[in-house]
Amino acid sequence: MSSGVADAYTRRSAEYIDLFGSMTAVHHADLHLVSTWADGISGPVIDAGCGPGQWTNHLVSRGNDARGVDLVPAFISRGRREYPGVRFDVGRLDDLDAESSSVAGVLSWYSLIHCEPHDIQMPLREFSRVLRPGGGLLVGFFTWPTLERFPHAVIDAYRWPVTRLASEVEAAGFEIVETYERVEAGARPQGAILARRLPDLKQ
Ligand SMILES: C[S@@+](CC[C@H](N)C(=O)[O-])C[C@H]1O[C@@H](n2cnc3c(N)ncnc32)[C@H](O)[C@@H]1O
């Protein structure tokens, strides 16, 4: 899933950083949701698909032990430059540089939207692998009554029925804690899934 996505975001990285690379661009409900989720996380957090790093920095500034990972070197350089002291690494959602069961939280804020639906278990299972049992996952995404590909400004993306993406999250080893959907005039419907990593099954 990654090289077309990386190329597309690299081409438009300056524009993306201008538009979305600060917390002033964030909807108040999202700020509340992510901040409240993060308050309940004690231990290392990965902002998986961190883009320009504004959420990673937000988490760190609130006291979380967070680091950002993204495919796009221009975003990682920007994060390092803008937020010195916060760790950012180039990396892939489906191949995180973290020991199994070592992480307390994974934030995947609109970073799964470009993933082909038949591949979505790969990043979700990687999140499950790195999270410790009981660890928290928060996924932000675009919603729609049916699973549908659409022309996102950077590169085509998918919008999901909340229940359908929640089933994928469950299949990767999570229990769903809560789901949200926000439909507002003039904006794409948006959703969020909060989930908890299940304990490993006994052999
Ligand atoms: C819509 S942006 C969201 C960025 C950031 N989370 C935010 O809220 O501003 C999607 C991000 O996910 C990253 N991404 C998509 N697929 C990825 C993958 N397979 N591995 C790592 N990053 C990925 C993209 O490079 C991009 O920065």
The ligand as an SDF file (V2000), in Angstrom:
LIG
                    3D

 27 29  0  0  0  0  0  0  0  0999 V2000
   -4.2820   11.9190    6.2020 C   0  0  0  0  0  0  0  0  0  0  0  0
   -2.6140   11.8810    6.7330 S   0  0  0  0  0  0  0  0  0  0  0  0
   -2.7950   11.9960    8.4960 C   0  0  0  0  0  0  0  0  0  0  0  0
   -1.5420   12.4880    9.1590 C   0  0  0  0  0  0  0  0  0  0  0  0
   -1.6780   12.7960   10.6440 C   0  0  0  0  0  0  0  0  0  0  0  0
   -2.0490   11.6070   11.3940 N   0  0  0  0  0  0  0  0  0  0  0  0
   -2.6640   13.9160   10.8490 C   0  0  0  0  0  0  0  0  0  0  0  0
   -3.6990   13.7020   11.4920 O   0  0  0  0  0  0  0  0  0  0  0  0
   -2.3870   15.0330   10.3690 O   0  0  0  0  0  0  0  0  0  0  0  0
   -2.1520   10.1780    6.4980 C   0  0  0  0  0  0  0  0  0  0  0  0
   -0.7230    9.9140    6.9270 C   0  0  0  0  0  0  0  0  0  0  0  0
   -0.5340    8.5210    7.0210 O   0  0  0  0  0  0  0  0  0  0  0  0
    0.7220    8.2140    6.4880 C   0  0  0  0  0  0  0  0  0  0  0  0
    0.6950    6.8230    6.0150 N   0  0  0  0  0  0  0  0  0  0  0  0
   -0.1900    6.2670    5.1530 C   0  0  0  0  0  0  0  0  0  0  0  0
    0.1030    4.9670    4.9510 N   0  0  0  0  0  0  0  0  0  0  0  0
    1.1890    4.7000    5.7230 C   0  0  0  0  0  0  0  0  0  0  0  0
    1.9720    3.5320    5.9560 C   0  0  0  0  0  0  0  0  0  0  0  0
    1.7040    2.3810    5.3320 N   0  0  0  0  0  0  0  0  0  0  0  0
    3.0030    3.6080    6.8070 N   0  0  0  0  0  0  0  0  0  0  0  0
    3.2920    4.7780    7.4470 C   0  0  0  0  0  0  0  0  0  0  0  0
    2.5970    5.9220    7.2600 N   0  0  0  0  0  0  0  0  0  0  0  0
    1.5570    5.8840    6.4130 C   0  0  0  0  0  0  0  0  0  0  0  0
    0.9050    9.1960    5.3390 C   0  0  0  0  0  0  0  0  0  0  0  0
    2.2450    9.3350    4.9660 O   0  0  0  0  0  0  0  0  0  0  0  0
    0.3040   10.4530    5.9580 C   0  0  0  0  0  0  0  0  0  0  0  0
    1.2730   11.1930    6.6470 O   0  0  0  0  0  0  0  0  0  0  0  0
  1  2  1  0
  2  3  1  0
  2 10  1  0
  3  4  1  0
  4  5  1  0
  5  6  1  0
  5  7  1  0
  7  8  2  0
  7  9  1  0
 10 11  1  0
 11 12  1  0
 11 26  1  0
 12 13  1  0
 13 14  1  0
 13 24  1  0
 14 15  1  0
 14 23  1  0
 15 16  2  0
 16 17  1  0
 17 18  1  0
 17 23  2  0
 18 19  1  0
 18 20  2  0
 20 21  1  0
 21 22  2  0
 22 23  1  0
 24 25  1  0
 24 26  1  0
 26 27  1  0
M  CHG  2   2   1   9  -1
M  END
$$$$
